[in-house]
């Protein structure tokens, strides 16, 4: 009985397309040196994926809703 429940749960989940199942995404932040000078540096920051909330998986129903919009 426990196996049937877990397989039903696994079927309803899909790997998050935004983060590729890792649960994190890489954000690039652009820092300019000043308003008059275009040079600066790029900072890369790891953040929790907002689509899957860090789990790496999404419900199948959630993705179907986004495709309709």
C-alpha positions in Angstrom: 0.0 0.0 0.0 2.8 2.4 0.8 4.5 1.8 -2.6 1.3 2.7 -4.5 1.1 6.0 -2.6 4.7 7.0 -3.3 4.5 6.1 -7.1 1.3 8.3 -7.4 3.2 11.1 -5.7 6.2 10.8 -8.0 4.0 10.8 -11.1 2.6 14.2 -10.1 6.0 15.8 -9.7 8.2 17.1 -12.6 11.8 18.5 -12.5 11.7 22.3 -12.4 12.6 23.8 -15.8 13.9 27.1 -14.3 16.7 25.5 -12.1 17.0 22.1 -13.8 16.2 20.3 -10.6 19.0 21.8 -8.4 16.7 24.1 -6.4 19.1 27.1 -7.0 19.6 29.6 -9.7 22.5 31.9 -10.6 21.8 35.6 -10.5 24.1 38.1 -12.2 24.3 41.5 -10.6 25.9 44.3 -12.6 27.8 46.9 -10.5 28.9 50.1 -12.3 31.8 52.0 -10.9 29.9 55.3 -11.1 27.2 57.0 -13.1 29.8 58.7 -15.4 32.0 55.6 -15.9 30.6 52.5 -17.6 33.3 50.1 -16.2 32.6 48.0 -13.2 32.2 44.3 -12.3 29.7 41.5 -12.5 28.8 39.7 -9.2 27.3 36.2 -9.4 25.0 35.2 -6.6 23.3 31.8 -5.9 19.7 32.1 -4.8 16.8 29.7 -4.1 14.6 29.1 -7.2 11.4 30.9 -6.9 9.4 28.5 -9.1 10.0 25.3 -7.1 11.0 27.1 -3.8 14.3 25.1 -3.6 12.9 21.6 -3.9 13.9 21.1 -7.6 10.5 19.6 -8.4 7.1 21.1 -9.3 3.7 19.7 -9.4 2.5 18.7 -12.9 -0.6 20.8 -12.5 1.4 24.0 -11.8 3.3 23.7 -15.2 0.1 23.1 -17.1 -1.4 26.3 -15.7 1.6 28.3 -16.9 1.4 26.8 -20.4 -2.2 28.0 -20.8 -1.4 31.6 -19.8 
